[in-house]
């Protein structure tokens, strides 16, 4: 009996190690650098918090650096030491909480130059604070700096970055902060955070030949369910930001005549099934609920969305 028990225990232990080995192989395969060509135009939702990696024209910009951004990028094979910059829609903690981790991770992968961050008023104070956290981590590659921006062209937006092929423009959001439009002469991607409204997206889309969008969205129904559950348990929750509702996102997509869009981040939860029941996307409106790992590919003639 003792010998049989020993044999069973040994086999069980071996199976656990085998499973662990397979899991590690799968995780490392997923984290293998996922390179993009100069022709690629895609956006990847990299965390449940504000975090979208936009790759276009051989460049890579991270829009939002919320909690978990660095881990999400690494797990998706998108953590690049040559990241061209970070764009923040606003300077709330939700949008910048992961900045230090992103820079540490990029430095660990070999980054040698400071990471440029672009954003609205108040950004300098944030960068100074993050650099204090990063002090002692290494050389210039372990620091952040505020990116130099171009001209404000009024209704056409402020030029944040321009290579002559790829242009990034910033538009004022209704409740502070910015909406960004990223793209070339043919296609554009609009990324709107929680401070934006439907008219802001319409303003950002004006002048673009073809545009899609990624819109931060909150579900009043899901927030109510969570709040009621917390109240019944005697737990106090922090207030959520006032993001657009799914209905407002539909309005923005329709009025701006967008080719399609993603709703991300999803607040309060990235549970796609719950969102599908709590919010209705009308037929003909090409909006998708976008949990972490969702990819919007704008490279070809047709917009393609892949969800995990």
N, C-alpha and C positions, 0 to 999 in steps of 0.2 A: 504493500500500500504506500509506504514511504517513497519507494522508487517511482511509482506511478505519479504520485503527487509532485515529486521533484521534476519529473519529465513534463507534466502539464504546465507547471509554473515556468519552466524554462521555455517551453514553446510560446506561452503567453507573453513572456518578456521579449522574446524574439519578434513576435508580431508587432508589438508596440514600437520597437526600434525600426522595423521595416516601414510602418506607417509614418513614423517621424521622418525617416529618410525620404520617403516619397513626397511628404508635405514640403520638406525643405527644397527638394528638386523642383517642385512646382512653383514655389514662391520665388526661388532664384531665377527660374526661367521667365516668370512674369516680370521680374525686376530688371531683366536684361535690357540695356539701353535700346530704346525704340526710336531710331533715327528718322528724320524727315528730310525729304529732298527740297530743293529750292522751289519746286512747283507745288509742294504740299500746302494746303490751307485747311487746318483742322483745329478744333478746340476740344479739350478733354476736361471734364469735371473731375478734379483731383481730390476732393475732400467733401465732407458733409457741410463744412463751413465755407465761407467765400474762398474759392480756389478754382480758377480756370486757367489751364495752360493753353495759350494761343500760339500756334506755329504757322507762320506765313512768310513766304519769300525768303526762306532760309533763316529767319529770325525766330526767337522764342521769347514771349512775354508772359509772365504770370500775372493774372488779374485777381487781386485779393490774396491775402496770405493769412488766412484764419487758422485756428487750431487744427493740427493734423495735416497741414499742407505739405510739409517736408516728407512725412511718412507716406502720404498718398502719392506724391510724385515718385518716390523711390519704388514703391510697390508696383507702379504702373510702368516702370522703365523710362520715366520722363524727368528724372533728376539730372539736370545738365549743369556742368561747371561753367558753360559758356552762355548761361541765361542772359539775355540782353537787357532785362529790367523787370521791375515789378510795378504794376499800376494798381493803386488803391482807389476805390470809389469814394470812400470816406475814411476818417481816421478813428472810427470807433474801435474798441478792443476786439470786436468780432472780426474785423477786417484786417487787423495787423498783429493779432496774437501769435501768429506763427512766423513772423519775419525773422526773428533770431534763429529759429531752428532751420529755416530755409537757407540762411546764409552759412550757418555752421555746416550743414550738409553739403552745400556747394563747395565750400572750402575743403571739406574732407575728401571731395572728389577731384580736387586739384585746382580750384579757382584761385587765381592770383591777383585779380583786380577787384576793387570795391564794387558791390552790386548797386546799380542805380535804382532809385525808387521815385516814382512820379505820383503826385497826388494833390489834393486841395490844400487850402490854407490850414495850418496847424501841423503839417507833415514834418517840418524841421524839428519840432519838439519831440515827436515820436522817434525820429531817426536818432536824435541825440540820446534818448533814453535807451534805445536798443543797442547802440554802440557802446554804452556803458556796460550793458550785460555781456557784450561780446569782447570787452577789453581783456587782453591776455590770452585770447584764443588763437592768435597767430598774427600774420602780417596784414598787408592791405587787403588781401583776399578774404579776410574775415570781418570786413567792415561794410557798412552801408553808406551811401551818399545820396543826397537829393539830386535828381536828374535835372539838367538844364533844359528848359522848355522853349518853344518857339513863340510865334506871334499869336495874339488873340485876333481872330478874323470875324468877330461879331457873330452873326447868325450862322456862319460856317464853322464855328467852334474855334477852340484854341489848339494850335498845332503843338502837340506834345513831343512827337518824334516823326522824322521824315527822312527816308533814304532816297527819295526820288521815285521809288517804286511802291514801297509800303509807307502808309501814313497813318498815324494815330492822332485822333482829334478828341478833345474833351469838351463836353457840354455841361452846363450847370444843371444840377438836379433840384427839384422843387423844395426838398427838405434839407438842402445842403449837400455838399459833395459833388460828385461828377458821374456822368454817363460817358463811356468811351465808345468811339467808333474806330475799328481797326480794319485795314484792308488796302486794296490797290484800286486801280481805275475801274475794274470790272465788278468786284465783289467786296462787300463789307460785312463785318460782324459787330453788332452793338452789344455791349455788356453793361447791364444796369444793376446797380445794387439796391439796397433796401430804401435809400433815400429818394429814389426815382419815382415818377408817376407816368401815366400813359402819355400825357403831352410831351414829357421829356424825351421819350423814345421817338415820338413823331418828329421832334425837332432834330434829334440825332440822325434820323433816317433821311431827312431832307437833303437832296443833292446826291444821294447815293444811287447808283444805277440798279444794283440788286443788294438787298440787305437781309440778314437773318439776325436773331437776337438771343441772348441768354439773360434771363430776367430773374432776379431774386424774388421769391414768392412765399407768402405766408398763408396758411389755411385757417380762417377763423373757426371752422368746425373742429379741426384737429386740436387747435389751441384750447378751445372750450372743453373738449374731452379731457385733455391733459390737466387743465386747471381744476376741473371738477374732481378728478381723481386725487390730485395733490391736496385739495381742500379737505376731502373726506379723510385723508391720511394725516391731516394736520401739518402738512409740509408747505412752506412758503417758496414760491418760484420767483425767479428774477423775471422782470418784464421782457417780452420779446420786442425786437424792433418793429416799427410800423412799415412792413413791406407791402408791396402790391398783393392783392388777392388774386386768385386764379381768374376771376371774372374781369378784373382790371387788366391782367396780362393778355387775356383774349382781346379785350378792347384795343390795347396798344398794338397787338399784332395785326389786327384787322385794319385799324385806321392808318397805320404806317405801311400797309401793304407788304408786309415782310414775307419772304419766301419760306420761312419756318422759324422755329425757335425752341429753346429748352427752358424749363423752369428749374432754376438752381441758384443758390441752395434752396432746399425745401425746408421750411420752418413750420412746425417744430420738429418734424421727423422726416427722414428720407425713406420711409416705408412706402414704396411705390404702390403696393396693393391698396393700402389705406387711402392714399391720395387719389387713386383711381375711383374709389367709392365716394370720397368726400367732395370731389370737384369734377365737373363735367366740361370736357373740351368739345365744343360743337363740331359737327362734321364739316370738313372743308378748312378748318383752322389747323395748321400743321404745327401744333405745340406738343411737346413731350415732357412728361415728368422725368427728371434727370438725377437719379442718385449717383453717388461716386462711381466713377468708371465709365460714365456715358461719354460717347465721342460723337461730335458733330463734324462731319467731313464736308467741306465746301469746295474741294479740289475740282471735281467734275462739273458737268452741266447741271446735274441734279443733286440737291442737298441730301446727304445720307446720314441717318442717325442710328447709332448702335448702342444699345443699352445692355448692361450686365444681366 
